[in-house]
Amino acid sequence: MASTSSVAAALAVLPPRDDAPRVIQQFTSVFLVSRFGELWRVYDATDVNSADRRMPSNSSARPLRIFVALARKTEVRVYTFAPGESRSVDPASLQGQLDGSA
């Protein structure tokens, strides 16, 4: 898991908030800064309770994308991909997946 200081450092270099989602990608982690300024760590997984969560990827075949709120560790949101749906990790796609998650 990324240290709090490395995430804070990444957030510090972002331009001023303009309600546009942003992606922070580190070597082993992807984070979404939502359009509301919330920070979410993003994973791809085979099931909700799976311990084998992986860094999200455009080429992933895992059926779920999991969003974990860093400010509220107990909040987890899950997005289920439709067959053939894009697994893009660009800011707009991740924001749409977060919006469509349960």
ZIJOHU-V937416 format. One record per pair of residues at least 12 apart in sequence whose C-alpha atoms are under 7 Angstrom apart, sorted by the first residue. I is the first residue (numbers start at 0). J is the second residue. D is the distance in whole Angstrom. If there is no record, write none. Layout:
i=<I,I>
j=<J,J>
d=<D,D>
//
This chain:
i=<18,18,19,20,20,20,20,20,20,21,21,22,22,27,28,29,29,33,38,38,39,39,39,39,40,40,40,40,41,41,41,41,41,42,42,42,42,42,43,43,43,43,43,44,44,44,44,45,45,45,46,56,56,57,57,57,58,62,62,63,63,63,63,64,64,64,65,65,76,76,77,77,78,78,78,78,78>
j=<34,35,34,32,33,34,90,91,94,33,90,89,90,54,54,41,54,94,68,69,66,67,68,69,66,67,68,69,55,64,65,66,67,54,55,64,65,66,55,61,63,64,65,61,62,63,64,61,62,63,63,86,88,86,87,88,86,79,80,77,78,79,80,77,78,79,77,78,100,101,100,101,96,97,99,100,101>
d=<4,6,5,6,5,5,5,7,7,7,5,7,5,6,6,6,7,6,6,6,6,5,5,6,6,5,7,7,7,7,6,5,7,5,5,6,5,7,5,6,6,5,6,5,7,5,6,5,6,6,7,7,7,5,5,6,7,6,6,7,6,5,6,6,5,7,5,6,6,5,5,5,6,7,7,4,7>
//
